[in-house]
Amino acid sequence: MPLPFPPTILLAVGGLLLVGGRGLREARWIAGLWFAAWLFAAYSLAMSGLAMDDATVRVAERSVWMADRLAISGEWLALTLGLLFGVGSIGMTSRGGAAHERFGFLSFLIAGVMLVVSANDAITLLLSLEIVQFAAVALRRLELDPHRLTNTVNNSDHCNAPQTNLPRDDALQWLGIAASICVWLGFALMAGLTASTQFGDMSIVLTQAYNPGLGRIAIGTGSKLGLLAIGLVVAGIGSRIGLVPWRAILAENVRGVGYWTSGCIVLNSQLAGLFALARLCGTVWIGFAAELVVLLIVLSVATLFVAGSLCARGLAKGEGTLRRWLIALTMLHGAWLLIGVIAATGDLAAPETSLSAATGQPGALSLLIFSTSASLLGLAGLFLLLDHLARADRDIEFLDELLGLGQLAPVTATGLMIVLASLIGHPPLWGCWGHCLLLMSGFNTRASVAPGTASVAPHQGVIALLIVATLSSLLAAAVVIQFARVMFLEDPISRTPPQGGKASLLAGLGVALALVTVGLFPARMLVVLIHTNHPQRSVPHVAPAGKSTGSATASHEDRPAHAR
């Protein structure tokens, strides 16, 4: 079966730029080549999406390279992030790498994310996640190359210290390796249990194993092994969503990893992890819906606790560095995305109680895509605008460098305030609707109380999670208020204008405009997403009756005819 066309094009262009880009003298030719490849990939994806009808979707769901609406939504998000950071880097003063290297690894990063969201078998998903990991590490190493960086930072108002990012980068890289080992081991155990690496086959085997049918018995080992495998995979991929900022070195001193690089690494890793979990929890492991909800609640609460602690400690100490605030906002965003995955999993487990059961209402997966788009675009705008605020020789690192920004650069300050307000859910911005709809879908998540039934009351664990998420968002709102005070109520200490380039400013302002527009007219986007639902299950869902006693292996004859 042929490879999916759009990500293959980007992978080829990325390799071409890395291998032959040194022979091109003008950076604008490199940017033009990358932009042409991006447009060609977007055109191919748009044509494949517009040509799909329901029958084509059903056929694609059984193929190795899934091309359903969930995959198309994720690929469009990946291309949008790539376009924003690609355009934002045009004319950027390179801090450690030439333009062709930056565009080459960016192409690999985007292509890896697109392959993750379209994967329909474990091997493809694992290799695609490694492509994302490779591109992230390569981008970070490119900026941290000691042969291209000075040994000490230049004089500034705050510090004159040696470069210390390299050892920490080595330590954080091991966290990414540990996460990858968990995912590979989990899928190896799952393949041994189900005798397949295809997600469709895994789903059928697991569902029929927990509902053996007449003349079949359940064995205890399979259930425990399956839970262990699922726990390893969810924990490994979940760390890419909530704990990924700890793996990326955010800008903390001069000539370190810039905001552009940090944004690429963090956001694309979160997008890849989110859609991988949405695919697995929504279609493959639906027989473990109750266990998945509990595991995701634990991951979300842990992420929210760390993010809230960072905000509370920073507010109490009067934290002056931007690094802590960026990590807190990114982790808070990741926790809200995990809440969306919980709601989507609950919707498919009990479709009769889902939001989409009512005529004209969007499903939880549609709301997940809606809120994900708001948060990812908001964070992308934040990183790009901070990159624009860079000085001649360094990125800004301290909060007091934003003093009086409303007087010095009112347009930039307004755009920065819009993206920050959207990230905490301030009306009438896009992020407000995303948070509200996620709260609504979370309250709609029910707890199973008996085989084949669902409780009338919302899931108690999800309610507790939503309370913690709201409190953490309030702490983040206090941080945003502090940003507003510094930018608009204080006088500038320096009249030096931002020197990070106009391309990143235009990209960041474009994001701010999108957040305002969708916030004012959210129904127009929800109408587009209202039919973006999970692929239908291959077999009817029945409560996992055999979990307490084990599982059985489903034979080929037990599978539905359309899945053979």
C-alpha positions as CSV (number, residue, x, y, z in Angstrom):
1,M,0.0,0.0,0.0
2,P,1.4,3.4,-0.9
3,L,2.6,5.9,1.6
4,P,0.3,8.8,2.5
5,F,1.2,11.5,0.0
6,P,1.3,14.8,2.0
7,P,3.7,13.7,4.8
8,T,5.9,11.8,2.3
9,I,6.4,15.1,0.3
10,L,7.4,17.0,3.4
11,L,9.8,14.2,4.5
12,A,11.4,14.3,1.0
13,V,11.7,18.1,1.1
14,G,13.2,18.0,4.6
15,G,15.8,15.5,3.5
16,L,16.6,17.5,0.4
17,L,17.1,20.7,2.4
18,L,19.4,19.0,4.9
19,V,21.5,17.2,2.3
20,G,21.7,19.8,-0.5
21,G,20.7,23.0,1.2
22,R,24.3,24.0,1.8
23,G,24.7,24.5,-1.9
24,L,22.0,27.2,-2.0
25,R,23.4,30.6,-1.2
26,E,20.2,32.5,-0.7
27,A,17.9,31.6,2.3
28,R,14.9,32.9,0.5
29,W,15.2,30.1,-2.1
30,I,15.2,27.6,0.8
31,A,12.1,29.3,2.3
32,G,10.4,29.3,-1.1
33,L,11.1,25.6,-1.6
34,W,9.8,24.7,1.8
35,F,6.7,26.9,1.3
36,A,6.0,25.3,-2.1
37,A,6.2,21.8,-0.5
38,W,3.8,22.8,2.3
39,L,1.3,24.2,-0.2
40,F,1.5,21.0,-2.3
41,A,1.0,18.8,0.8
42,A,-2.0,21.0,1.8
43,Y,-3.5,20.8,-1.6
44,S,-3.1,17.0,-1.7
45,L,-4.7,16.7,1.7
46,A,-7.6,19.0,0.8
47,M,-8.3,17.0,-2.4
48,S,-8.2,13.7,-0.6
49,G,-10.5,15.0,2.1
50,L,-13.0,16.6,-0.2
51,A,-13.3,13.5,-2.3
52,M,-14.1,11.2,0.6
53,D,-17.6,10.0,1.1
54,D,-18.9,7.7,3.9
55,A,-18.1,4.6,1.9
56,T,-14.6,5.7,1.3
57,V,-14.1,6.5,4.9
58,R,-15.3,3.0,5.9
59,V,-12.8,1.4,3.5
60,A,-10.0,3.7,4.7
61,E,-10.7,2.8,8.3
62,R,-9.7,-0.8,7.5
63,S,-6.5,0.2,5.8
64,V,-3.0,0.5,7.2
65,W,-3.0,4.3,6.5
66,M,-6.2,5.6,7.9
67,A,-7.7,8.6,6.1
68,D,-10.8,9.3,8.2
69,R,-11.9,12.7,9.5
70,L,-9.9,12.4,12.7
71,A,-6.7,12.0,10.8
72,I,-7.5,14.8,8.4
73,S,-8.2,17.2,11.2
74,G,-4.9,16.3,12.9
75,E,-3.0,16.7,9.6
76,W,-4.5,20.1,9.0
77,L,-3.5,21.2,12.5
78,A,0.1,20.0,11.9
79,L,0.3,21.8,8.6
80,T,-1.1,25.0,10.2
81,L,1.5,24.9,13.0
82,G,4.2,24.3,10.4
83,L,3.1,27.2,8.3
84,L,3.0,29.6,11.3
85,F,6.5,28.7,12.5
86,G,7.9,28.4,8.9
87,V,6.6,31.9,8.0
88,G,7.7,33.2,11.4
89,S,11.2,32.1,10.9
90,I,11.7,33.9,7.5
91,G,14.4,36.5,8.0
92,M,15.2,35.3,11.5
93,T,18.7,35.8,12.6
94,S,19.9,32.2,13.0
95,R,21.1,31.3,16.4
96,G,23.2,28.2,15.8
97,G,21.9,26.9,12.4
98,A,21.5,27.9,8.8
99,A,18.1,28.4,7.3
100,H,18.1,25.1,5.3
101,E,18.7,23.1,8.5
102,R,15.9,24.9,10.3
103,F,13.4,24.3,7.5
104,G,14.7,20.7,7.0
105,F,14.1,19.6,10.6
106,L,10.8,21.5,10.7
107,S,9.6,19.5,7.6
108,F,10.6,16.2,9.4
109,L,8.7,17.4,12.5
110,I,5.5,18.2,10.6
111,A,5.7,15.0,8.6
112,G,6.1,12.9,11.7
113,V,3.0,14.4,13.3
114,M,1.0,13.9,10.2
115,L,2.1,10.2,10.1
116,V,1.1,9.8,13.8
117,V,-2.4,11.0,13.3
118,S,-3.0,8.9,10.2
119,A,-1.5,5.7,11.6
120,N,-3.7,2.6,11.9
121,D,-1.1,0.1,13.1
122,A,1.3,0.0,16.0
123,I,4.5,-0.1,14.0
124,T,3.6,3.0,11.9
125,L,2.6,4.9,15.1
126,L,5.8,4.0,16.9
127,L,8.1,4.9,14.0
128,S,6.2,8.1,13.4
129,L,6.6,9.1,17.1
130,E,10.3,8.4,16.7
131,I,10.5,10.8,13.7
132,V,8.9,13.5,15.9
133,Q,11.4,12.7,18.6
134,F,14.4,12.8,16.2
135,A,13.4,16.1,14.7
136,A,12.8,17.6,18.2
137,V,16.2,16.5,19.5
138,A,17.9,17.6,16.3
139,L,16.4,21.0,16.4
140,R,17.5,21.4,20.0
141,R,21.0,20.1,19.3
142,L,21.3,22.5,16.4
143,E,20.7,25.5,18.6
144,L,23.0,24.1,21.4
145,D,26.0,23.2,19.3
146,P,28.9,24.5,21.4
147,H,31.0,25.1,18.3
148,R,28.4,27.6,17.1
149,L,27.7,29.3,20.4
150,T,29.8,31.6,22.5
151,N,30.9,30.2,25.8
152,T,29.5,33.0,27.9
153,V,26.5,35.2,27.5
154,N,26.8,38.8,26.5
155,N,26.4,41.6,28.9
156,S,22.9,42.4,29.9
157,D,20.9,43.9,32.7
158,H,20.5,40.6,34.5
159,C,23.4,38.2,34.2
160,N,26.8,37.3,32.8
161,A,27.0,33.6,33.3
162,P,28.5,30.6,31.4
163,Q,26.3,28.6,29.1
164,T,24.7,25.8,31.2
165,N,22.1,24.3,28.9
166,L,24.0,21.4,27.5
167,P,24.1,19.1,30.6
168,R,20.5,19.8,31.4
169,D,19.6,19.0,27.8
170,D,21.3,15.6,28.1
171,A,19.4,14.8,31.3
172,L,16.0,15.8,29.8
173,Q,16.7,13.7,26.7
174,W,16.7,10.6,28.8
175,L,13.1,11.4,29.8
176,G,12.1,11.2,26.2
177,I,14.0,7.9,25.8
178,A,12.2,6.5,28.8
179,A,8.8,7.5,27.4
180,S,9.7,5.9,24.1
181,I,10.7,2.6,25.9
182,C,7.4,2.5,27.7
183,V,5.4,2.9,24.5
184,W,7.4,0.3,22.6
185,L,7.2,-2.2,25.5
186,G,3.4,-1.6,25.9
187,F,2.7,-2.2,22.2
188,A,5.0,-5.3,22.2
189,L,2.9,-6.8,25.1
190,M,-0.3,-5.8,23.3
191,A,0.8,-7.4,20.1
192,G,1.6,-10.6,22.0
193,L,-1.8,-10.6,23.6
194,T,-3.8,-9.9,20.4
195,A,-1.5,-11.5,17.8
196,S,-1.7,-8.4,15.6
197,T,-0.3,-4.9,15.3
198,Q,-3.3,-3.5,13.4
199,F,-5.5,-1.3,15.5
200,G,-8.7,-2.7,13.9
201,D,-7.7,-6.2,14.7
202,M,-6.7,-5.3,18.3
203,S,-10.0,-3.7,18.9
204,I,-11.9,-6.7,17.6
205,V,-9.8,-9.2,19.6
206,L,-10.1,-7.2,22.8
207,T,-13.9,-6.7,22.5
208,Q,-14.6,-10.3,21.7
209,A,-12.2,-11.6,24.4
210,Y,-14.1,-9.8,27.1
211,N,-17.4,-11.1,25.6
212,P,-16.4,-14.6,24.7
213,G,-19.8,-15.9,23.5
214,L,-21.3,-19.4,23.8
215,G,-18.9,-22.1,24.5
216,R,-16.0,-19.8,25.3
217,I,-14.2,-19.3,28.6
218,A,-12.1,-16.4,29.9
219,I,-8.5,-16.8,31.2
220,G,-7.2,-14.4,33.9
221,T,-3.7,-13.6,32.5
222,G,-4.8,-11.8,29.4
223,S,-6.8,-9.1,31.2
224,K,-3.9,-8.2,33.5
225,L,-1.4,-8.2,30.7
226,G,-3.6,-6.0,28.6
227,L,-4.1,-3.5,31.4
228,L,-0.3,-3.4,32.0
229,A,0.3,-2.8,28.2
230,I,-2.3,-0.1,28.0
231,G,-0.9,1.6,31.1
232,L,2.6,1.7,29.7
233,V,1.5,3.1,26.4
234,V,-0.9,5.7,27.9
235,A,1.8,6.8,30.4
236,G,4.5,7.1,27.7
237,I,2.3,9.0,25.3
238,G,0.7,11.1,28.0
239,S,4.1,12.4,29.1
240,R,4.5,13.9,25.7
241,I,1.3,15.9,26.2
242,G,1.5,17.0,29.8
243,L,5.1,16.7,30.8
244,V,6.7,17.6,27.4
245,P,7.9,21.0,28.6
246,W,10.3,19.3,30.9
247,R,11.9,17.6,27.9
248,A,12.3,20.9,26.0
249,I,14.7,23.6,27.0
250,L,12.8,26.8,27.0
251,A,14.7,30.1,26.7
252,E,16.4,30.9,29.9
253,N,19.6,32.6,29.0
254,V,21.1,34.3,26.0
255,R,21.9,32.4,22.8
256,G,20.2,29.4,24.2
257,V,17.3,27.6,22.6
258,G,15.1,30.3,21.1
259,Y,11.4,30.6,21.5
260,W,10.9,29.5,17.9
261,T,12.7,26.2,18.5
262,S,10.9,25.6,21.8
263,G,7.5,26.3,20.3
264,C,8.1,23.8,17.5
265,I,9.3,21.1,19.8
266,V,6.6,21.5,22.5
267,L,3.5,22.1,20.3
268,N,4.2,19.4,17.7
269,S,5.0,16.9,20.4
270,Q,1.8,17.7,22.2
271,L,-0.2,17.4,19.0
272,A,1.3,14.1,18.1
273,G,0.7,12.7,21.6
274,L,-2.9,14.0,21.7
275,F,-4.1,12.5,18.5
276,A,-2.3,9.2,19.2
277,L,-4.2,9.0,22.5
278,A,-7.5,10.0,20.8
279,R,-7.0,7.2,18.3
280,L,-6.1,4.5,20.8
281,C,-8.5,5.4,23.6
282,G,-11.4,6.0,21.3
283,T,-11.2,3.0,19.0
284,V,-8.6,0.4,20.1
285,W,-9.0,0.1,23.8
286,I,-12.7,0.9,24.2
287,G,-13.2,-2.3,26.2
288,F,-11.0,-0.7,28.9
289,A,-13.0,2.6,29.0
290,A,-13.4,2.7,32.8
291,E,-9.7,2.0,33.4
292,L,-8.7,4.5,30.7
293,V,-10.7,7.2,32.3
294,V,-9.1,6.6,35.7
295,L,-5.6,6.5,34.3
296,L,-6.1,9.7,32.3
297,I,-7.6,11.4,35.4
298,V,-4.5,10.5,37.3
299,L,-2.2,11.9,34.5
300,S,-4.3,15.1,34.2
301,V,-4.4,15.7,38.0
302,A,-0.6,15.2,38.2
303,T,0.0,17.7,35.3
304,L,-2.4,20.2,36.8
305,F,-0.8,19.9,40.2
306,V,2.6,20.7,38.8
307,A,1.3,23.5,36.6
308,G,-0.6,25.0,39.5
309,S,2.3,24.7,41.9
310,L,4.6,26.5,39.4
311,C,2.1,29.3,39.1
312,A,1.5,29.5,42.9
313,R,5.2,29.4,43.8
314,G,6.1,31.9,41.1
315,L,3.4,34.4,42.2
316,A,4.5,34.0,45.9
317,K,8.1,34.6,45.1
318,G,7.5,37.3,42.5
319,E,9.1,35.2,39.8
320,G,10.8,37.3,37.2
321,T,11.8,34.8,34.5
322,L,9.5,33.9,31.7
323,R,10.5,30.3,31.6
324,R,8.4,29.2,34.6
325,W,5.3,30.9,33.2
326,L,5.7,29.3,29.8
327,I,6.1,25.9,31.3
328,A,3.1,26.4,33.5
329,L,0.9,27.6,30.7
330,T,2.0,24.8,28.4
331,M,1.4,22.1,31.0
332,L,-2.0,23.6,31.8
333,H,-2.9,23.4,28.2
334,G,-1.8,19.8,28.0
335,A,-4.0,18.8,31.0
336,W,-7.1,20.4,29.4
337,L,-6.3,18.3,26.3
338,L,-6.3,15.1,28.4
339,I,-9.7,16.1,29.7
340,G,-10.9,16.2,26.1
341,V,-9.5,12.7,25.5
342,I,-11.4,11.5,28.6
343,A,-14.7,13.0,27.3
344,A,-14.1,11.5,23.8
345,T,-13.5,8.1,25.3
346,G,-16.6,8.3,27.5
347,D,-18.7,9.3,24.5
348,L,-17.7,6.3,22.5
349,A,-18.1,3.9,25.4
350,A,-21.7,5.1,26.0
351,P,-22.9,6.6,22.7
352,E,-26.4,6.8,23.9
353,T,-25.4,9.4,26.6
354,S,-23.0,11.4,24.4
355,L,-23.5,15.0,23.4
356,S,-23.8,14.0,19.8
357,A,-26.8,11.8,20.6
358,A,-28.9,14.9,20.5
359,T,-29.6,16.1,17.0
360,G,-27.3,18.8,15.8
361,Q,-24.9,18.6,18.7
362,P,-21.2,18.1,18.3
363,G,-19.6,15.0,19.7
364,A,-16.8,15.1,22.3
365,L,-14.2,14.4,19.6
366,S,-15.4,17.5,17.7
367,L,-15.0,19.5,20.9
368,L,-11.6,18.1,21.4
369,I,-10.4,19.3,18.0
370,F,-12.1,22.7,18.5
371,S,-10.4,23.3,21.9
372,T,-7.1,21.8,20.7
373,S,-7.0,24.2,17.8
374,A,-7.6,27.1,20.1
375,S,-4.9,26.2,22.6
376,L,-2.3,25.2,20.1
377,L,-2.8,28.3,18.0
378,G,-2.7,30.4,21.2
379,L,0.6,28.9,22.3
380,A,2.0,29.2,18.8
381,G,1.2,32.9,18.8
382,L,2.7,33.3,22.3
383,F,6.0,31.8,21.2
384,L,6.1,33.7,17.9
385,L,5.4,37.1,19.6
386,L,8.1,36.4,22.2
387,D,10.5,35.6,19.4
388,H,9.7,38.9,17.8
389,L,10.5,40.7,21.1
390,A,14.1,39.4,21.0
391,R,17.0,41.9,21.2
392,A,19.9,42.0,18.8
393,D,21.9,39.3,20.5
394,R,19.5,37.4,22.7
395,D,15.9,36.4,23.5
396,I,14.1,38.2,26.3
397,E,14.2,36.2,29.4
398,F,12.8,38.3,32.3
399,L,9.4,39.7,32.9
400,D,10.6,43.2,33.6
401,E,11.9,43.3,30.0
402,L,8.2,43.7,29.0
403,L,7.8,46.9,31.2
404,G,5.9,49.5,29.3
405,L,5.5,47.4,26.1
406,G,2.1,48.9,25.6
407,Q,3.8,52.3,25.1
408,L,6.8,51.0,23.2
409,A,5.0,48.5,20.8
410,P,1.2,48.8,21.4
411,V,0.3,46.4,18.5
412,T,2.7,43.7,19.8
413,A,1.5,44.1,23.4
414,T,-2.2,43.9,22.3
415,G,-1.5,40.7,20.3
416,L,0.4,39.2,23.3
417,M,-2.5,40.0,25.6
418,I,-5.0,38.4,23.3
419,V,-3.2,35.1,23.1
420,L,-2.6,35.0,26.9
421,A,-6.2,35.8,27.6
422,S,-7.4,33.1,25.2
423,L,-5.1,30.5,26.9
424,I,-6.9,31.1,30.2
425,G,-10.4,31.1,28.6
426,H,-11.3,34.8,28.8
427,P,-14.4,35.7,26.8
428,P,-15.1,36.4,24.0
429,L,-12.0,34.7,22.6
430,W,-11.7,31.2,21.0
431,G,-10.1,29.7,24.1
432,C,-13.2,30.7,26.2
433,W,-15.4,28.5,24.1
434,G,-12.9,25.7,24.1
435,H,-12.8,25.6,27.9
436,C,-16.6,25.9,28.2
437,L,-17.3,23.1,25.8
438,L,-14.7,20.8,27.4
439,L,-16.3,21.5,30.8
440,M,-19.7,20.6,29.3
441,S,-18.4,17.3,27.7
442,G,-16.6,16.5,31.0
443,F,-19.8,16.8,33.0
444,N,-21.4,14.6,30.4
445,T,-18.9,11.7,31.1
446,R,-20.8,9.0,33.1
447,A,-19.5,6.2,35.3
448,S,-20.5,2.7,34.5
449,V,-22.4,1.2,37.5
450,A,-23.6,-2.1,35.9
451,P,-22.9,-4.1,32.8
452,G,-24.4,-2.3,29.8
453,T,-25.6,0.7,31.8
454,A,-24.2,4.1,32.8
455,S,-24.9,6.2,35.9
456,V,-27.2,9.2,35.6
457,A,-24.7,11.3,37.6
458,P,-21.5,12.5,36.1
459,H,-18.3,10.6,36.8
460,Q,-17.1,11.6,40.3
461,G,-13.4,11.5,39.3
462,V,-14.0,13.7,36.3
463,I,-15.9,16.2,38.5
464,A,-12.9,16.4,40.9
465,L,-10.6,16.8,37.9
466,L,-12.6,19.7,36.5
467,I,-12.5,21.4,39.9
468,V,-8.7,21.1,40.0
469,A,-8.5,22.3,36.4
470,T,-10.6,25.4,37.1
471,L,-8.5,26.2,40.2
472,S,-5.3,25.9,38.2
473,S,-6.7,28.1,35.4
474,L,-7.5,30.7,38.0
475,L,-3.9,30.7,39.1
476,A,-2.8,31.0,35.5
477,A,-5.2,34.0,35.2
478,A,-3.4,35.7,38.0
479,V,-0.2,35.3,36.0
480,V,-1.8,36.8,32.9
481,I,-3.0,39.8,35.1
482,Q,0.6,40.3,36.1
483,F,1.7,40.3,32.5
484,A,-1.0,42.9,31.8
485,R,0.1,45.1,34.6
486,V,3.7,45.0,33.5
487,M,2.9,45.8,29.9
488,F,0.2,48.4,30.2
489,L,0.5,50.0,33.6
490,E,4.3,50.5,33.9
491,D,6.7,52.8,32.2
492,P,9.4,51.2,30.0
493,I,12.9,51.0,31.3
494,S,14.4,50.9,27.9
495,R,13.4,52.5,24.6
496,T,15.0,49.8,22.5
497,P,12.4,48.5,20.0
498,P,11.9,44.7,19.4
499,Q,14.5,43.3,17.0
500,G,13.2,39.8,16.3
501,G,12.0,40.4,12.8
502,K,8.6,41.2,11.2
503,A,7.7,37.7,10.0
504,S,7.2,36.3,13.5
505,L,5.2,39.5,14.4
506,L,2.9,39.0,11.4
507,A,2.4,35.3,12.2
508,G,1.6,36.1,15.8
509,L,-0.8,38.8,15.0
510,G,-2.5,36.5,12.5
511,V,-3.1,34.0,15.3
512,A,-4.5,36.8,17.6
513,L,-6.9,37.8,14.8
514,A,-8.0,34.1,14.4
515,L,-8.6,33.8,18.2
516,V,-10.8,36.9,18.1
517,T,-12.7,36.0,15.0
518,V,-13.6,32.4,16.0
519,G,-14.4,33.7,19.5
520,L,-17.0,36.0,18.1
521,F,-18.4,33.5,15.6
522,P,-17.7,30.0,17.1
523,A,-20.8,28.3,15.5
524,R,-19.2,28.6,12.0
525,M,-16.3,26.4,13.0
526,L,-18.5,24.0,15.1
527,V,-20.7,23.4,12.1
528,V,-17.7,22.2,10.2
529,L,-16.6,19.9,13.1
530,I,-20.0,18.6,14.0
531,H,-19.6,15.5,11.8
532,T,-16.0,14.8,13.0
533,N,-16.7,11.8,15.1
534,H,-14.8,8.7,16.1
535,P,-14.8,5.8,13.5
536,Q,-17.6,3.5,14.3
537,R,-16.8,0.3,16.3
538,S,-16.4,-2.8,14.3
539,V,-18.6,-4.8,16.8
540,P,-21.3,-3.6,19.2
541,H,-20.0,-2.5,22.5
542,V,-21.0,-4.7,25.5
543,A,-19.7,-4.1,29.0
544,P,-16.5,-6.1,29.6
545,A,-17.9,-9.0,31.5
546,G,-14.7,-11.0,31.6
547,K,-12.4,-8.5,33.2
548,S,-12.5,-10.0,36.7
549,T,-11.8,-13.5,35.4
550,G,-9.7,-12.8,32.3
551,S,-9.9,-12.8,28.6
552,A,-9.9,-15.1,25.6
553,T,-8.4,-14.9,22.2
554,A,-10.9,-14.1,19.4
555,S,-10.6,-16.4,16.4
556,H,-10.9,-15.3,12.8
557,E,-14.3,-16.8,12.5
558,D,-15.6,-14.7,15.3
559,R,-14.9,-11.4,13.6
560,P,-17.5,-9.5,11.7
561,A,-17.6,-10.2,8.0
562,H,-16.6,-6.6,7.0
563,A,-13.5,-6.7,9.2
564,R,-12.0,-9.9,7.7
